Amino acid sequence: MPQDSWVSCRQEYDDLISLLLANRGYVIQEVMTEEFKDMEEREPANSNDRVAIPGSLIGVFENIDNEVS
């Protein structure tokens, strides 16, 4: 991957991490339990509530690597 592309991807990744740290009511998790599957498009109701977003932060880099290879 060209260095300028890597720097751009890394900046977007850093922005995502910052966004998640600033909004702790949202979590990204690979395995979704039944409890979280029906919680699409909602906001945390209180400070202890969590909204799960299906996905993998590590998978982002794995997919980028696969695309470039």
Backbone hydrogen bonds, N-H to C=O, Kabsch-Sander energy under -0.5 kcal/mol:
donor,donor_aa,acceptor,acceptor_aa,energy
6,W,2,P,-2.2
7,V,3,Q,-2.7
8,S,4,D,-1.8
9,C,5,S,-2.6
10,R,6,W,-2.8
11,Q,7,V,-2.1
12,E,8,S,-2.1
13,Y,9,C,-2.4
14,D,10,R,-2.7
15,D,11,Q,-2.3
16,L,12,E,-2.1
17,I,13,Y,-2.4
18,S,14,D,-2.5
19,L,15,D,-2.3
20,L,16,L,-2.4
21,L,17,I,-2.4
22,A,18,S,-2.0
23,N,19,L,-1.3
26,Y,23,N,-1.9
27,V,51,V,-2.5
29,Q,27,V,-0.5
29,Q,53,I,-1.9
32,M,30,E,-0.6
33,T,31,V,-0.5
36,F,33,T,-1.0
37,K,33,T,-1.3
38,D,34,E,-0.7
39,M,36,F,-1.7
42,R,39,M,-0.6
49,D,46,N,-1.1
51,V,25,G,-3.4
52,A,50,R,-0.5
53,I,27,V,-3.3
55,G,29,Q,-1.5
60,V,56,S,-0.9
61,F,57,L,-0.7
61,F,58,I,-0.5
62,E,58,I,-1.9
63,N,59,G,-2.7
64,I,60,V,-2.0
65,D,61,F,-2.5
66,N,62,E,-2.2
67,E,63,N,-2.1
68,V,64,I,-1.9
69,S,65,D,-2.2
